[in-house]
Structures are given as C-alpha cells and as structure tokens.
Amino acid sequence: MLHNILLIFLLVASVGLVAVVLLQSGRSAGLSGAIAGGAESLFGKKKGLDAFLSKLTTGFAIGFMLSALLLTIIGA
C-alpha cells in the first residue's frame, strides 16, 4: 500500500516538475544575459510569477527526490 502511494506521489511530482520548469521564463543567452541575470539576482528584481514558479520548482524537486529515495529504501 505504501509502495503505491509513493509511486503515485513520484508520478505527480515528476509531471509537476516538468510542467513548472517549462512554464518558467528563459534566461537571456550570451555574455550580456549572464551579466544581466547576475545583476537581477543580486538586486532582487525577481518578483511575481517567476519567484512563485521558482519556489514551486524547488518544492516539486524536493518531493521527487524524497519519494524516489523512499521507494529505493523500501525495496521497490
């Protein structure tokens, strides 16, 4: 029973992680994009939807890793 619950949680976390990563806005390419991206993160310009999607990505990633680890430990 626990195996099935963890498997469903792993499936939801993996699909959610893929969806949230695809919804995030892309970073600018090249050296100027790297400099501008560093300045934005340094001065805290990341607000609104990007910040929410970033936190959601972190949550899905942690859920995915924990469920995969627990499935491995219980011998799935």
C-alpha positions in Angstrom: 0.0 0.0 0.0 2.8 2.4 0.9 4.6 1.5 -2.3 1.6 2.5 -4.4 1.1 5.8 -2.5 4.8 6.7 -3.0 4.6 5.7 -6.7 1.7 8.0 -7.3 3.4 10.8 -5.4 6.5 10.3 -7.5 4.5 10.4 -10.7 2.7 13.6 -9.7 6.0 15.2 -8.6 7.7 14.3 -11.8 4.9 15.6 -14.1 4.6 18.7 -11.9 8.3 19.3 -12.1 8.4 19.1 -15.8 5.4 21.4 -16.2 6.7 24.1 -13.8 10.2 24.1 -15.5 8.6 24.5 -18.9 6.5 27.4 -17.6 9.4 29.4 -16.3 10.8 32.2 -18.4 14.0 31.6 -20.2 17.3 33.3 -19.4 19.0 35.5 -22.0 21.7 33.8 -23.9 25.2 35.0 -24.2 27.6 37.0 -22.0 25.3 40.0 -21.7 22.5 37.8 -20.5 24.8 36.2 -17.9 25.8 39.7 -16.6 22.2 41.0 -16.6 20.9 37.8 -14.9 23.5 38.1 -12.2 22.6 41.7 -11.6 18.9 40.9 -11.3 19.5 38.2 -8.8 21.9 40.4 -6.9 19.5 43.3 -6.6 16.4 41.2 -6.2 14.5 42.1 -9.3 12.9 38.6 -9.5 9.3 39.1 -8.4 5.8 37.9 -9.0 5.2 34.8 -11.1 8.9 34.0 -11.6 9.5 33.9 -7.8 6.4 31.7 -7.3 7.5 29.3 -10.1 10.9 29.1 -8.6 9.6 28.1 -5.2 7.2 25.6 -6.8 10.1 24.1 -8.7 12.0 23.7 -5.5 9.1 22.0 -3.8 8.5 19.6 -6.7 12.2 18.7 -6.8 12.3 18.0 -3.1 9.2 15.9 -3.3 10.5 14.0 -6.3 13.9 13.3 -4.6 12.3 12.2 -1.3 9.8 9.9 -2.9 12.4 8.3 -5.2 14.7 7.8 -2.2 11.9 6.3 -0.1 10.9 4.0 -2.9 14.5 2.8 -3.1 14.8 2.3 0.6 11.6 0.2 0.9 12.9 -2.0 -2.0 10.6 -1.2 -4.8 
